[in-house]
Amino acid sequence: MTGRLPPEPPTWLSDIIAAVPGLDAHPQFISDIHALHQRFPDAATTDLLTRFAKCLLRTAEPMRAMNHLLRYLDASAAPDALWHQWQQHPEHVTYALTVFAESSFLSAMLCRHPDWLLWLLEDAIHKPSPAPEALAAELQHQLQHDVRQAGAEVADTLRAFTHRHLMRIGAQDLNDLVDIETAAAALSTLADTVVQAGVDHCQRELEAEHGKPMFVDETGEQRPCGFCVIGMGKLGGYELNFSSDIDLMYVYDSYEGQTSGAVRNDQWRAPISNHEYFVKFSQRLTNLIGGNGPEGQAFRVDLRLRPDGTQGQLALALLAYEAYYTRFGQTWEQMALLKARPIAGDARLGAAFMALVQPFVYQRHLDREGLTRIQNMKREIDAQIADKAQSHTNVKLGLGGIREIEFFIQIHQLIYGGRYPELQDRQSLSTLSKLQAAGFLSPEVETLLRERYIYLRRLEHRLQMEQGSQTHTLPRQDSSRQRLARQYGFDTWDAFYQDYLDQTQTVHDVFTRVFDHNLEPPWNPSETPAT
């Protein structure tokens, strides 16, 4: 929506141009402001439009912010409602324009659901994230506990619920209303809630089809066979990215046993084995959460961390996990399990799984072979970033990137976690604090890694919120680079990029120096290394 200016701008518009430094250099914006005033004469007052123009020019990309706003107004059934909201709360103008400037993904979402912006500004953006219980209650209310609801309808509800709260978390993050730890924890809680709702739905469906899965426990008593979802990676550590896969594993009590059978459509359905039941359960749950709909998916599901990776069974009994990790468990799997956390399903079974893997993950003493495996993992990381173009542009895998900080933390946990239980922590930043408190890091190194980790995770979120994609690479297009630089307070891309290189180089220096000092032979695993 644009409008032509009259030969002589009206006084009110001249006053706005005079009050907003730099606006006279943007004739298109002046034309748009004139058109907005004509379209919303009762709501778009001179004072409000003056504030609007100032906020617009302060955004990371004013032209894009204006374009996304105009598309939103065209998509809204009551576009003047936003202006009335801004009249009551002028400070909210910045919140909305920041989203329109910095995220095409969220802007498109608002155009599909225009009422979400009013919900966001009037309520959600100012409040802390709902407690897990409140979030679960909200979702259950939307699902209505109706077992007759078809799986496709449930999937649509899960997607809409997820996207609505992604909007809330993303808008808070972009407007610097929450820190990166809070945003990542909110994303993780959202994923937990959606997975639990998926488990509940699949359980109702499959029990109606096959009856309850049963097994005989160690006391000889027959009881229902439990199922639990284990969250891995960043989800397990409450550190989920804005556009991250969720890494899951599925465990059930016992493969010995079967379902009770069920009557379906007046037909008796014979029992099936527990293993068949829970593989079907896992397939259905994965599709429910990770399946695509008209607006995408709730969460992408990654099951590759399970035993035998993509070749392994989707679900395994508890004893099968024990046998696998005892006989075949590798160092990378120890590292993957550092963040493992039961997130949905049977909490008793989840606790049993964690007790089972604890001695495998946190060994009391790491032998020479274990140290060699860790060193080989470091070489593999080095090989992953051998591409020099990626080594200085990938905020996750590049030199001094997120992966190096996380690997630095996790090797200390693998080596010392068995003897220092306080290091058995799923979260990166709290583990850094504990490493420093235990004397493994100097306060200076701990502070450096903490600040760089927060910087890189925040940057990762900015990159992913732009298109809602799982990217970790700095942009190549000039407009995207300039927008990112402005987000970080730099006038030019070169200034931003030099700062980025300086920050990541300090991380890489620490990573290389400390890793080589502590792990290169000869080193006595029974000795505590120097800080």
N, C-alpha and C positions, 0 to 999 in steps of 0.2 A: 504494500500500500504506500503510494507516494502521491504527493500533491504538488501542483505548481504554485510558486509564490506569486502574489500580485506584484505589479511594478513597484509599488511602495509597500514594504512590509508594514503590517499594522504595528501600532505602538507597543502592544504587549509582546510581540515577537522581537522587536528591536530591543526591548528591555531585557529579554532573555539572552539575546546575543551579547549585549553589553555586560551581563552579569556572569557569563560563562567564558572564561579565558580559553581561547583556542577554537571555540565553536564556529567563528567566522571563517575558519579554514575548511569547514566541512559543509558546503552548500547542500549536499544530499540530506544530511541530518537536519538542517534547518527546514528543508522542504518537508521531511517526514514529521517533524514537530508541528509544523503548520497543519499538516493533514490530520494528525492525531487530535489537535485542538478542535478542528472542524468536525471530526467524527464523534468525539466525546466532549462536547462543550460544557456539560454540567460537571464532569469528573476531572478532565485534564485541565486543571486551572493553571494560571501563569506560575504561581509558586511551585506547584507540583512539577510542571514541565521544566522549570529552572533546575530543580533538584535532579530530575530525570536526566537532563543534559549533562550535568556535572558528573553524575554517577556513570553515565554511558562512556564519557571520555576517559574515565579512570579504569575501565575494564581492560582486560588483556587484549581484546580485539573488538573495538567498538562497532565496526561495520557488521560483523557476524552477530553480535549481541542484538543489534537493531533488526537484522533480517530474521533471526529466530523469534524475536518478540512479535514482529508483524505476522509471521506465520501462525504463531500461537493465537493472536487476536482473531485471525481469520478462521481458525479451527474452533474457537470457543463459541458455545451457544449464547453466552452472556459476557461478551468481552469487556463491557463497561464495569463488570464486577471487580476486575483487577484494579482498575483505576480508583474505584471507591475504596477498595482495601488499602491502596497506597495513600489515599487521602487521610485515612484514619491512622495509618502507620507509615509515614514517609520513609522511615529508616529501612523498610522492607524493599525499597526500590533496588538498593545495592544487592541484596540477597538474590533477587530474581535475575537481574542483569548479569551477575557473576555466573550463574548457571547457564544462561543463554550464550554468554561469551566463551565459556571454557569447556562445554561439553555438548557436542552434537548428539550424543547418545541420549542424555537426559532431556535435551531440548525436544528431540523427536518423541520421546516418551510423554512429555507434557502436551505436545500437539495431539497425541492420540487420546490423552486423558486430561483435558483442560482443567477439570475440577481438582486435580491433584495439586496444582500450584496454589490454589486458595487454601486447601487443607494444609499444605506445607507452610505457607506464610502465616496463617492464622493460628496454627497450633504446633505442628510437628517439629519445625526447624529450631524452636526455642527450648525444647524439652530434651532431657536425657533419653537415651534409648530405653524402650520399655524393658522391664525385667523379663527374664525368660518365661516366667509363669504368665505374665500379662500378654506377652507376644503369642504364646501357645493358645491362650484363651481366645484372643482375637481371631486367630486362624481357625480354631475349632468352631467358633461361632459362624464363620463364613462357610465352613464345610457342613455345618448343621448336623453332624454325627449321623448322616443318613446313609446306611449301608446300601440302599438302593441307588445311590448316586453313581453314575457310570464313571469308569476310570478316566475317560476323556474329560468329563466335567471336573473331576477332582484335579487333574493335571492343569486345566485352565485356571482353576482357583489358585493352585499353588504358584503358577507363573505370575498371575496378577498380584498376589500377595507379596511375592518376592520382589517384583519390579517396583511396587509402591514403596516398599521399605528401602530398596536400593536408592530410590529417588531421595528419600529422607536422609539416609546416611551420606550419599554423594553430595547433596546440597550443603549439609553441615560441614563436610570435609572441604569442599571447594571454598566455602566462606570462612574457613579457619575457626569454626565454632567448636571443633573437637580436635584433640591431638590424634596422631596416627595410631597409638595403642587403643584408644577408645573406638575409633572407626573400625579397626581390624577386629576388635572384640565384638562390636555390634554386627559386623558381617558374619562372623563365626556363629554368633547366637542365632541369627536369622537362618543360617544353613542348618543348624541343629534343629530348629523348630520345624522347618520344612521336611527334613528327613524323618523326624519323629511322626509327623502327620502322615507321611507316606507309609511308614511302617504300620501305623494303626489301620490305615485304609487297606493295605495289602493283607494284613492279618484277617480283617473282617471278610474280605473277598475270598481268600483261600480257605478259611475255615468253613465258610458257607459251601464251598465247592468240594472240599475233601475231608472236613472234620478236623479236630485238634490233633496235632502231632504229639505223640506220647513216647516216653521212654522209662526204663527202670533204673532208678538211681542206685548209688552205692549201698544204700540200706535195704534194697530190694523193693522199695515202694515205687509204684507206677505214678508218674506225674507228667504234666505238660512239658514239652520240650521247648526251651527258651531260644530266643534269637536276639542277637545284638549287632549293632552297627558300630564299627570302630573307625573313628575319624583319624586320619593320618596327616602328616605334613603341616601346612600352615593352619588348616582347620583344627587339627588336634591341639595346636599351640595357641588357639584363639588369636591367630595372626593372619586371617584370611585376607587375600587381596580383593580389590573391588571387582575384578573380572577373572577370578581364579577358578580352575577346576577344584572340585572337592575330591580328595583322595580318600577312598573308603575300602574297608574290608568287612566281610560278613562272617559271623561265627554263630554256630548253634550248639546245643548241649551234646547231643549224641546221635551218631548215625545208626545206632541199634534201636530199632523201634519203627513205628509207622503211625499213620493218621488213623483216626477212629472211623473214617468213612462218613458219608453224608447223603441225605436225600436232596436231589436237585431236580426241579421241574418234575416232581413225582417219580423220579428215577433214582434208584439206589446206586451210589458211586462207591466202588470198592476202595479200601484203604490203599495208600501209596507209601513208599518208604520215606522216612524222615529226610534222607538226602535228596530224593527227588522233589519232595515238598519244598525244601529250603532253597534248592537251586531255582525252582520256579518262582519262589518268593523273591529271591535276589534279582532275577531277570525282570520281574514285574516292577519291583521298587526302582531299579536303575532306569527303566524306561519311563516310569512315572515322573521322576525328578529330572532326568536328563533328556527326555524326549522333546522334540521341537514342536512348537505350535505357531500360530500366526504371528506372535510377537516374540518368538525365540523360545528359550527354555528357562526353567527356574535356575538350575545349576548344572554345569557340565560335570559329569561323573567320571572319575578316573579310577580304574580298579587294578592298575598295573603293579601296585605295591604288594598285592597278595602273593602267597607262595607260588612259585613257578610262573609268576607274571601272567602274560596273556594266555599262556598254555595251561594255567592252573584252573581248578574248579572255582566257580563263582563263590560258593559257600563251603566252608569246611567245619567239621566238628571240632570241639575243643581239643580232643586228644590228637587229632590230625595236625593241628598247629603245633602242639608240643613235639610230636615226632619229627615234623619238618624242621623246626628251628634247632632241635637237638642234633639232627644228623646233617642237615644241609644249610643251616643258617649262615649267611655271609655278612661281612662287615657292613656293607651298604644297607642290609636289612636291620642290623643293630641300629644304625644311624636313623633309618626311617622310623623305627619304633620308639625313638627318643621322645617323639611328640604324640605317640598314640594315646587316644582317649575314647572311652565309650561315649557315644553321643546320642544313641537312640536304642529303644528296645529294652531288653531285660537287663536291669542294672546289676543284679546278682551275677549273671553270666559275664557281664562286662568286667566286674571286679575280679572274677576268676581268671579271665583272659589276661588282665594286667598282672596278676600274681604269677601267672604261668610264664610270661615273657620277661619279667623283671630280672631274673638271674642270667638270662641270655644277653640282655642289653647291657646291664651293669655288672660286668665281671670284676671280681675282686682284684685280680692281677692280669695284666695284659702281657702275653708272652711276645717273644721276638717276632714270631710269625704274624701276630696281630698288628704289631707296629709296622711291619713290612706292608701289610694290606692297607693300612691307613696311608702310608707313603705312596703306594700305588694309586690310591684314590686321588691324592693330591696331583699326581702326574696326569691322571685322566682329566681332572679339572683344568689343568694347564693346557692339555690338548684340545679341550672344548673351546678354549678362547684363543687358539692359535691363529684364527682369522683376525688379522690386525684391524680390519675395518670394524669388526664386532667388538674387539677387545677394548675399544675406547668409546663405544656408543651403547653397549648393552648394560643397563643398570643392574641386571641380575647376574649375568654370567661373565661380564667383562672384568678387566683388571680392577681390583679394588671394589668390586660390586657386592651386591647383597649376598651372593653365594659364598664369597670368601669370608665375610663376617660370620655367616651361619656355620660354615665349615670350621672356622677357627673355634667357635663356641663348642660345637659338637665333638670335635676331637678331644677337647679337654674333658667333656662329659664321659666319653667312652673310656679314656685312659684313667680318669680319677673318680668317676662317679660311683664305682663299686666301693671305694674306700672313704669317700666323702658324700654321704647321702644327701647333704644339702644341695649338691649339684644336680640332683635328679629333678630337674625342672623342665617343663615343656616350653616355656616362653623365653625368647632370646634375650630380651632386655633384663628381665629379672635374673636370668642365669649369669649375665655379665656382672651384675652387682654381686652375686654370690661368689663368682670367681675372684673378684677383687677382694671381697671380705675374707676369703679363705687364703689370700696371699698369692694366688696364681697370676694376678695382674696388678700392675701399679695403678694408682688412682688416675694417672695421666692417660695410660693406655685405655682404661675402662671408659673414661670420659670421651676420648677420641672416637672409640668404636661405637659408643652409644650415640653420639651426635651424628656420626656418618650414617649409621643404620637408620636413624629417624629421617635424616635427609633423603636417603635413597628410597626408603619405603614411601615417603610422601611423594617423591618424584615418580615412582612407579604407579602410584594411584592417579596422579595427574595424567600420565600417559594412557592409562587404561580407561579412565573416565571419558576421555575424548570421544572414542568410538564404541566403548563397551567391549573392547577386544582384549585378548590376552597377549598384550605386547609388552616388551621390556626394552625396546630400542628407541633411542632418541630420534626425533623426526628428521626427515631429509628436505621436506618442502620449506621454502623460505618463510611463508606465512605461518606455518605451524611452529617453526623455530622462533620467530619473532614473538608469537603469542606465548610460548613457553618461557622465553626470556622475561617478558613483562610480568608473567605470573610470579616470577622470582625476584622482581624488582630491578632487573637489568634493562638498560636501554637498547643493548644490542645482543645478538646471538653470540658473537665472539666473546663478549665479556662473560656471559653465562657459561659458555662452554669451557672457557679457561678456568673458571671457578669450579666447575664439575671435574675437570681433569686434576686440579689441585687436590680436591677432596678425596677422589678415588685413589690417587697416587699415595696419599698418606695411609690409607687402608692397606693397599698392596704392600707397602714397605713393612708395616707391622705384621701382616700375614706371613710374608716371606721370612722376615727376621725371626719371629717367635717360633714359627713352624720348624724351620731348619735348626734353631738352637735347641728345641726341646725334643725333637724326634730323630734327628740324624744320629746313626750309630757312631761311637758307642754311647749307649744311654742305659742306665740301670732302672728298670721299671719300679723297683722298690724304693727309689729315691724321689723325693719331691723336687721338681725343677726349680731353678732360681727364677725369681720374678723379673 
